[in-house]
Amino acid sequence: MPKDTLTITDNRTGKTYEVPIENGCIRTNSLRQIKTSDEDFGLMGYDPAFLNTANCKSAITFIDGDKGILEYRGYPIEQLAERSSFLEVSYLLLNGELPTEKQLEEFRYLVTHHTYVHENIKTFMDGFRYDAHPMSMLSSTVAALSGFYPDAKHTKDERSRRIQMTRLIAKMPTLAAFSYRHSMGLPYVYPDNDLSYVGNFLAMVRKIGTTTYKVHPTLEKALDVLFILHADHEQNCSTTSVRTVGSSEVDPFSAVASGVSALYGPLHGGANEAVLRMLREIGHVSKVPEFIKQVKGGEGGSKLMGFGHRVYKSYDPRAKVIKRVADEVFEITGKNPLLEIAVELERIALQDEYFVKRKLYPNVDFYSGLIYEAMGFPVEMFPVLFAIPRTVGWVTQWEEMVKDSEQKIARPRQVYTGSKRREYVPMGERNQK
């Protein structure tokens, strides 16, 4: 009868080892028993960027990249984007089940009444230069929240954890809007508890010289859908950062600040900006075939941005949803002049054997930047718009890590490639060149 084990023969010694297989994985610590001598540390796995290493067990998000599947707690992302709301999805991620009407109302009330930030936060943000990047302000300000809520250090206390998690979800749109207003030289706008989660954010960003702001329902719904699509995405760079920093038992504000910092990087949160830059460089729909030719030939450093994904080897399920949202937004804002280029680029790439063979399909970033720009957001705000919804994913993943008895403070191994032991050489005896 087949056994859930892996038999390994070490050709250096001729010894054979049997290692258990669990959930399609072996525990790499099991390799430590494979040694050439008693002094040998034992075999390790070497996996730069964690391409084939699982660092946790998680019940939050399921991805099958080959089949183009993304599910939150078992629910397909397409159904959630079509039928749900961001706060309902947030409740689902946090608690594992969709809420009842009463539970959702209570959750909405809690989030709504935690949106205000301490007045000193405004003073803190005023310390940034007028041209500071909004993500720089956001990551710093999120970290500063730990100084305002010292009780957040009680990470093993479930009640305290939930209070901090609610605070983060509620205050992130306020901090994001403040960072935008500061960068634009505009006065800060306080939250309005009569508005929805997304509507409140848009009002804090857009309100100028009025006591009320009418949010267009189509744009509000579009951003709500985008928030759902970005709420969580398994063990990506920023989520791994939150889990790694959080493993030291630091407060969640500090842990989430590390996630914001990771998202600041152009390879993570800056992908949709790169798409816009590419479309502008193409310049006109008539130049798309020539650009495709340059990409295939590796000419001039031309790269097809917004296509392909580390995880998805077929069509990104979020991209299908976001394309529909883009059409709805452009009916209100007018078509982005880059849209025609994007559509033609997608059409050709999906038919070209070169790209099909390499499984390069549009991802979520291909259209999101066009939508954000159509809604009037500068490119510097794109990763901020990513950070707002991803906060719920970060805090959910953080709490799961805190409650996981197998998790310890993160401490990866290394393969040392430096000099062997040598003796200190006095200054006068060193070779002077």
Disulfide bonds with the S-S distance in Angstrom:
none
